[in-house]
Amino acid sequence: MERWVESNGIRLWCETLGDPADPAILLVMGLGAQGTSWPDDLCDMLRAGGRRVIRYDNRDTGLSGSVDYATRPYTLTDLADDAIGLLDGLGVKAAHVVGASMGGMIAQEIALEHPARVRTLTAVMSAAAAVDPQTGTFRGSERDPRLVAWDTRQATDPPTTDDQRIQSRIDLARILSGSLASFDEAATRRIIEREAARAGDMAHSMRNHILAVMASRDRSDLIGSITAPTLVIHGTEDPMAPFDQGRALAAAIPGGVLMPIEGMGHTLPAPALPRIAAAILRHTSEPDA
């Protein structure tokens, strides 16, 4: 069921799947990405496993409200507050929080700032370290040369038409894909075109989210205080958030568990979805279940 919820002064689009009486899983998507970027198959697996699935568009993405960052700047902590307001609007006292990429960073902020609202935490292809504004990557890691080349093309020859912007995103998706699954350009194009039609100004989403990430705190020395049981899922071929970032995240959270996925990049590829869903269902099961 689709609906809009007023949260933290922002109108957020969300979709709920499954029985409202089941334990809630809040899916938090990443930089510039929409809630619908969570694969339908993954959502269906979680729902079939007895979970109420909630996916939503962060502010400045998809069908949710947008802001002028210059006059209303925000950080990942504000996006965490948005998520809490969404749970309030849905009448959810506490949820299992699952975040991907920047969404995993938001999920950490939720666990830090609102620990009573987080039953478990799952971070997928994410990190605790701040992003270095000089290199565009997480502190402690080096920028993948393929991403450096893509960045350079965006700066020296930026796309000016819709077709060029879509092709640029396809090129980025290819870099992020990893070797676990062969890259399907036609399917990727369909997904990007669908998202572009749904979102409107996707450049606005990316720009504002990048500014929010840059303005946010480094959580490396803070996440040791997270008390929620934590699972970290990370691909061994992630060029955006290198695997060492996932390993460091899991090691820094007391009791954190790292689940590597060989060959996965900075994506949620179809071959990995059954394993990811099964891991999340195990992680979110009650101790006596």
Sequence and secondary structure as in RCSB ss.txt:
>XXXX:A:sequence
MERWVESNGIRLWCETLGDPADPAILLVMGLGAQGTSWPDDLCDMLRAGGRRVIRYDNRDTGLSGSVDYATRPYT
LTDLADDAIGLLDGLGVKAAHVVGASMGGMIAQEIALEHPARVRTLTAVMSAAAAVDPQTGTFRGSERDPRLVAW
DTRQATDPPTTDDQRIQSRIDLARILSGSLASFDEAATRRIIEREAARAGDMAHSMRNHILAVMASRDRSDLIGS
ITAPTLVIHGTEDPMAPFDQGRALAAAIPGGVLMPIEGMGHTLPAPALPRIAAAILRHTSEPDA
>XXXX:A:secstr
 EEEEEETTEEEEEEEES TTS EEEEE  TT  GGGS HHHHHHHHHTT EEEEE  TTSTTS    TTTS   
HHHHHHHHHHHHHHHT S EEEEEETHHHHHHHHHHHH GGGEEEEEEES  SS B TTTSSBTTS   HHHHHH
HHHHHHS   SHHHHHHHHHHHHHHH BSSS   HHHHHHHHHHHHHHHS HHHHHHHHHHHHHHS   TTTGGG
  S EEEEEETT SSS HHHHHHHHHHSTT EEEEETTB SS  GGGHHHHHHHHHHHTS TT 
